[in-house]
């Protein structure tokens, strides 16, 4: 019979390992994921209606076409674009988690106050 309690892993450790794995995947491995990262564009070329497409309004942006403008090496450029995307997603997720936790603690305080009044 095993009487030992299972070892707990802290949330901080899980987040740090997840961030490290995500950074490696976005920065290094994403270049090898597909030679056609934009599936719709690939299908349009394959089926012959790509000439009807217009450039996006963000076609001149620094991160257009899964690359960083001004970086000549496509591997480095794609890796930097992947890392930039990772940072943006992490910031959005962090903000959402912060807002949800803040809302939960605020509603909990209201609930406690309501219980104290009764």
Order of alpha helices (4+ residues) and beta strands (2+ residues): alpha-alpha-alpha
